[in-house]
Amino acid sequence: MIAPVAPRDLATLVAAERVHAQAPLIVVDLDADDLDVAVPPMPYSVLIGVTRRPVDERTARLRAALDCTLAPSSAPEFDDRWAVGVPDVDAALGALAAAVSAAPDAAATLTGLLRITATVDVAAGLTAESLAYSMLLAGPEFARWLAGRRRRPVPPAAEPAVLIDRHGDRLIVTLNRPERRNAFGREVRDGLVEAFDLAAADASLARIELRGAGPGFCSGGDLDEFGLTPVVTAHAIRVERSVAARIDAVRDRVHAHLHGACIGAGIELPSFAGRVTAHPTTTFRLPELAMGLVPGAGGTVGITRRVGRWRCAYLALTGVALDVPTALAWGLVDDVAGG
């Protein structure tokens, strides 16, 4: 377990150059007495606050500099975005430390990216995310993950990857690869681009419903397509054919209906919708760090706007599965239906 440092010692860590790419995690003790301190710039770091007592306003100056804070679930949270309540602070910190240790480059890139995407507009945030994602695609952590995976052939589909149905002023857009858990691959992406370009061009469409066929809304990126495109080309495609940007452009008319597993892109894309409804058994997860990557379908922008960058960092660093009650309390979803 990494020993927490007192806030006053952060400057000493920087001066001693103890913050580096191989060990970017710094745990800050928020139960110390010297909380009203300035945090020095730490651009390549993962700053996690920990407290084992009720949080209070003494942490106000520190929390803006931290990437996430772990607090007991029983502690009243006076701010509903910067702290994550967990049943066991030590266990949660241990899991987080293990994840950062396994992919330190991706972890430090993620937190640095979130500090940017939390403050810029959607277009700039999506571009920053794609640049970070593309850089990591060329990195050793992703290479190790890719080397350990057997690529499976993608069978040809008999039906369109995305169904587009109009009923009066309502457009129903349905991910239609249930046999692949609606994995977000090239064909699904292109189908969604077509659907939301149509929606943007037709102001008579008052409602756009986003759904997924089969047992789950979307299982995330199609892993069998990972690493096939040169990273520069992939970045160009990602920003020019961004589904997230297209959903955001018509967000006030978009209602996402989620069920089953919503992994990676399966929650990143719906986070841009004006309204998100989830079935009670839905689960949400951001698994990219374990691949040596950061979310790449807009999650560092859309999810950050819904739950704050601190909780987005927690989800992406740990890969933990989030249930519907927590997602509703955090604002990741707006309401619950079905069951």
Summary of the structure (lengths in Angstrom):
residues: 339
radius of gyration: 20.2
end to end distance: 40.8
largest distance: 65.6
contacts: 1161
relative contact order: 0.12
helix: 43%
strand: 18%
